[in-house]
Amino acid sequence: MAQTFLKTMFGPNARALQEADGSRASYARMEAQAGETDILTERELAFIAERDSFYLASLSEQGWPYVQHRGGPAGFLRQISGNRLGFADYRGNRQYMSTGNLAADDRVSLFLMDYPARRRLKMIGHATTTEDPDTIATLRIPGYEAVAERAFVIDIVGFDWNCPQHITPRFTEAQVAEAVRPLRAELEILRARVAELEGR
Ligand SMILES: Cc1cc2nc3c(=O)[nH]c(=O)nc-3n(C[C@H](O)[C@H](O)[C@H](O)COP(=O)(O)O)c2cc1C
């Protein structure tokens, strides 16, 4: 669960605000149960396997938070083993900001959204990049054309789920196509019927 995530992420200011708000005691109980890591369970792994994108935050060498989008076929972010995840990083704008950031500080946040189900998962971890062809090969998705320049390997330290509040459901083209499939089929039947009645 989220105990290690919370213990790692709460700072003195957040704890003081929790104290003032009356939420500190319950969070302190959770923090007391924190271990080395929050262990990823089937629930998180199934959610991760369904995602076709996520947001990746790293720290610039000047200390600025840097957020970038990563996308690919569903399941492109995958479990390598235990709490270790990885993905093949595709050639982009050749700015290498995330890769450069990780060379100085390996801490990352990942933010995964399921808009239709209004679920979100945040994770923190230590990440490295590698150009090792074998690692890249195991993380490439067969049939996906993009050029994989490197692999990101992330050791997850903690995670937390959020509530569905304020998430507007959004759907991919494939999900919309699936939803309107019965309507299309019915339209075809009705069109054929009209044509028949009109003697066409
Ligand atoms: C030709 C090209 C131009 C791009 N331009 C931008 C851009 O202006 N801004 C941006 O955020 N991403 C842009 N992208 C997408 C990024 O390159 C891609 O998300 C990459 O993974 C960014 O990695 P980084 O932010 O870690 O360096 C572009 C991709 C390509 C192929």
The ligand as a Gaussian input file, in Angstrom:
#p B3LYP/6-31G(d) Opt

LIG

0 1
 C       10.264000      15.835000     -34.397000
 C        9.754000      15.844000     -32.982000
 C        9.512000      17.036000     -32.350000
 C        9.037000      17.079000     -31.036000
 N        8.815000      18.266000     -30.430000
 C        8.397000      18.302000     -29.148000
 C        8.207000      19.549000     -28.482000
 O        8.366000      20.625000     -29.021000
 N        7.784000      19.523000     -27.193000
 C        7.587000      18.340000     -26.523000
 O        7.232000      18.377000     -25.341000
 N        7.774000      17.157000     -27.124000
 C        8.168000      17.104000     -28.420000
 N        8.348000      15.907000     -29.032000
 C        8.101000      14.665000     -28.279000
 C        9.314000      14.360000     -27.443000
 O       10.453000      14.296000     -28.242000
 C        9.149000      13.018000     -26.758000
 O        8.059000      13.117000     -25.876000
 C       10.406000      12.622000     -26.016000
 O       10.160000      11.415000     -25.391000
 C       10.812000      13.693000     -25.030000
 O       11.789000      13.208000     -24.148000
 P       12.469000      14.162000     -23.049000
 O       11.487000      15.230000     -22.687000
 O       12.756000      13.242000     -21.981000
 O       13.686000      14.743000     -23.668000
 C        8.797000      15.852000     -30.359000
 C        9.063000      14.644000     -31.009000
 C        9.519000      14.634000     -32.300000
 C        9.778000      13.316000     -32.971000

